[in-house]
Amino acid sequence: MAEIVILSLPVAKAWLRMDPTYDLEDALLTSLIDAAVRQCEKYTGLTFGLKSLRAYTDKSVYEMTGTPVFDITSIKDLSGNNVTYQRKGFQHPTLYFGSCEDKVITYVAGYGNNLPEDLRTAVKMTMATMYENRENFVIASRGDSLIQLPTGATDLMRPYSRSGGLFI
């Protein structure tokens, strides 16, 4: 599976208004980019790049909601035999099986190179906040929960979130 770059180092440096030839913090920035992507994925409950995932079901109908499905690699029963199915839909398909036996669905999910620009911008904002605040910080407090993502980033991600950003 080809590596999908959500936020490249040169783009991150440009976002931070950093001299592109300055390379003393490249390792730190790369680490912060990875952490920002994970935080944003956690907030939305989505996969931004492409990841191989597994789902288990004993239903005769299975709806693949959430992150867009890029490819279904295999569907097998617990003995390892291929399971026949019908697929309806592309990005969020519904799978129809002939029985309710246990099945393992292996698939590749994520936006790949088609990540919406709002989500890319949220990653940039989160990475920049992590760069500027290198220790624990709280942006706001809402009741018992502490918000550690930039408000602008959460505003951009909320429409894509599977449950309004309650995954964090």
NORRAPE-V907924 format. One record per residue. N is the residue number from 0. SS is DSSP state (hx for helix, st for strand, lp for the rest). PHI is phi in radians with two decimals (NA if undefined). PSI is psi in whole degrees, 0 to 359 (999 if undefined). Layout:
n=N ss=SS phi=PHI psi=PSI
n=N ss=SS phi=PHI psi=PSI
This chain:
n=0 ss=lp phi=NA psi=129
n=1 ss=lp phi=-1.23 psi=143
n=2 ss=lp phi=-1.22 psi=129
n=3 ss=lp phi=-1.78 psi=126
n=4 ss=lp phi=-1.67 psi=113
n=5 ss=lp phi=-1.35 psi=317
n=6 ss=lp phi=-2.52 psi=114
n=7 ss=lp phi=-1.39 psi=159
n=8 ss=hx phi=-1.05 psi=315
n=9 ss=hx phi=-1.07 psi=322
n=10 ss=hx phi=-1.20 psi=321
n=11 ss=hx phi=-1.09 psi=317
n=12 ss=hx phi=-1.10 psi=319
n=13 ss=hx phi=-1.11 psi=319
n=14 ss=hx phi=-1.07 psi=322
n=15 ss=lp phi=-1.44 psi=0
n=16 ss=lp phi=0.99 psi=42
n=17 ss=lp phi=-1.73 psi=144
n=18 ss=lp phi=-1.02 psi=123
n=19 ss=lp phi=-1.10 psi=340
n=20 ss=lp phi=-1.51 psi=349
n=21 ss=lp phi=-1.28 psi=117
n=22 ss=lp phi=-2.14 psi=8
n=23 ss=lp phi=-1.18 psi=337
n=24 ss=lp phi=-1.99 psi=20
n=25 ss=hx phi=-1.04 psi=318
n=26 ss=hx phi=-1.13 psi=318
n=27 ss=hx phi=-1.08 psi=313
n=28 ss=hx phi=-1.07 psi=318
n=29 ss=hx phi=-1.06 psi=317
n=30 ss=hx phi=-1.11 psi=318
n=31 ss=hx phi=-1.19 psi=324
n=32 ss=hx phi=-1.06 psi=312
n=33 ss=hx phi=-1.05 psi=316
n=34 ss=hx phi=-1.14 psi=320
n=35 ss=hx phi=-1.14 psi=319
n=36 ss=hx phi=-1.07 psi=314
n=37 ss=hx phi=-1.07 psi=317
n=38 ss=hx phi=-1.09 psi=316
n=39 ss=hx phi=-1.20 psi=322
n=40 ss=hx phi=-1.11 psi=318
n=41 ss=hx phi=-1.12 psi=318
n=42 ss=hx phi=-1.09 psi=316
n=43 ss=hx phi=-1.50 psi=337
n=44 ss=lp phi=1.33 psi=18
n=45 ss=lp phi=-1.98 psi=165
n=46 ss=lp phi=-1.84 psi=121
n=47 ss=lp phi=-1.44 psi=311
n=48 ss=lp phi=-1.45 psi=213
n=49 ss=lp phi=-2.01 psi=130
n=50 ss=st phi=-2.38 psi=144
n=51 ss=st phi=-1.47 psi=126
n=52 ss=st phi=-2.23 psi=165
n=53 ss=st phi=-2.26 psi=143
n=54 ss=st phi=-2.27 psi=149
n=55 ss=st phi=-2.13 psi=137
n=56 ss=st phi=-2.63 psi=152
n=57 ss=lp phi=-2.11 psi=18
n=58 ss=lp phi=-1.60 psi=160
n=59 ss=lp phi=-1.52 psi=344
n=60 ss=st phi=-2.26 psi=130
n=61 ss=st phi=-2.30 psi=121
n=62 ss=st phi=-1.66 psi=124
n=63 ss=lp phi=-1.66 psi=91
n=64 ss=lp phi=-1.72 psi=172
n=65 ss=lp phi=1.63 psi=234
n=66 ss=lp phi=-1.11 psi=139
n=67 ss=lp phi=-0.99 psi=138
n=68 ss=st phi=-1.53 psi=123
n=69 ss=st phi=-1.50 psi=318
n=70 ss=st phi=-2.80 psi=141
n=71 ss=st phi=-1.69 psi=115
n=72 ss=st phi=-1.36 psi=312
n=73 ss=st phi=-2.84 psi=156
n=74 ss=st phi=-2.34 psi=119
n=75 ss=st phi=-2.28 psi=154
n=76 ss=st phi=-1.44 psi=180
n=77 ss=lp phi=-1.19 psi=345
n=78 ss=lp phi=-1.55 psi=357
n=79 ss=lp phi=1.59 psi=6
n=80 ss=lp phi=-1.46 psi=144
n=81 ss=st phi=-1.10 psi=143
n=82 ss=lp phi=-1.94 psi=132
n=83 ss=lp phi=-1.42 psi=147
n=84 ss=st phi=-2.71 psi=163
n=85 ss=st phi=-2.02 psi=142
n=86 ss=st phi=-2.03 psi=133
n=87 ss=st phi=-2.17 psi=124
n=88 ss=lp phi=1.74 psi=162
n=89 ss=lp phi=-1.93 psi=288
n=90 ss=lp phi=-1.22 psi=323
n=91 ss=lp phi=-2.22 psi=70
n=92 ss=lp phi=-1.26 psi=157
n=93 ss=st phi=-1.89 psi=130
n=94 ss=st phi=-1.84 psi=135
n=95 ss=st phi=-2.02 psi=128
n=96 ss=st phi=-2.05 psi=160
n=97 ss=lp phi=-1.41 psi=349
n=98 ss=lp phi=-2.56 psi=174
n=99 ss=lp phi=-1.80 psi=21
n=100 ss=lp phi=-1.25 psi=160
n=101 ss=lp phi=-1.10 psi=138
n=102 ss=st phi=-2.40 psi=149
n=103 ss=st phi=-2.00 psi=119
n=104 ss=st phi=-1.81 psi=118
n=105 ss=st phi=-1.85 psi=127
n=106 ss=st phi=-2.61 psi=163
n=107 ss=st phi=-1.86 psi=126
n=108 ss=st phi=-2.22 psi=158
n=109 ss=lp phi=2.37 psi=169
n=110 ss=lp phi=-1.42 psi=338
n=111 ss=hx phi=1.08 psi=228
n=112 ss=hx phi=-1.43 psi=1
n=113 ss=hx phi=-1.83 psi=26
n=114 ss=lp phi=-1.09 psi=128
n=115 ss=lp phi=-1.01 psi=143
n=116 ss=hx phi=-1.05 psi=328
n=117 ss=hx phi=-1.02 psi=318
n=118 ss=hx phi=-1.24 psi=323
n=119 ss=hx phi=-1.08 psi=318
n=120 ss=hx phi=-1.14 psi=322
n=121 ss=hx phi=-1.08 psi=321
n=122 ss=hx phi=-1.12 psi=317
n=123 ss=hx phi=-1.06 psi=315
n=124 ss=hx phi=-1.12 psi=319
n=125 ss=hx phi=-1.16 psi=316
n=126 ss=hx phi=-1.06 psi=317
n=127 ss=hx phi=-1.12 psi=320
n=128 ss=hx phi=-1.13 psi=318
n=129 ss=hx phi=-1.13 psi=323
n=130 ss=hx phi=-1.16 psi=318
n=131 ss=hx phi=-1.34 psi=333
n=132 ss=lp phi=-2.12 psi=88
n=133 ss=lp phi=-1.51 psi=10
n=134 ss=lp phi=-2.26 psi=180
n=135 ss=lp phi=-1.04 psi=139
n=136 ss=lp phi=-2.62 psi=158
n=137 ss=lp phi=-2.23 psi=125
n=138 ss=lp phi=-1.42 psi=321
n=139 ss=st phi=-2.78 psi=164
n=140 ss=st phi=-2.15 psi=129
n=141 ss=st phi=-2.20 psi=97
n=142 ss=lp phi=1.16 psi=235
n=143 ss=lp phi=-1.57 psi=354
n=144 ss=st phi=-1.77 psi=142
n=145 ss=st phi=-1.77 psi=135
n=146 ss=st phi=-1.75 psi=120
n=147 ss=lp phi=-2.04 psi=14
n=148 ss=lp phi=-1.96 psi=148
n=149 ss=lp phi=-1.02 psi=139
n=150 ss=hx phi=-1.01 psi=319
n=151 ss=hx phi=-1.07 psi=323
n=152 ss=hx phi=-1.17 psi=316
n=153 ss=hx phi=-1.16 psi=325
n=154 ss=hx phi=-1.09 psi=321
n=155 ss=hx phi=-1.23 psi=326
n=156 ss=hx phi=-1.48 psi=334
n=157 ss=hx phi=-0.92 psi=316
n=158 ss=lp phi=-1.09 psi=338
n=159 ss=lp phi=-1.66 psi=346
n=160 ss=lp phi=-1.17 psi=141
n=161 ss=lp phi=-1.22 psi=338
n=162 ss=lp phi=-2.59 psi=43
n=163 ss=lp phi=1.23 psi=23
n=164 ss=lp phi=1.47 psi=25
n=165 ss=lp phi=-1.54 psi=6
n=166 ss=lp phi=-1.42 psi=347
n=167 ss=lp phi=-1.60 psi=999
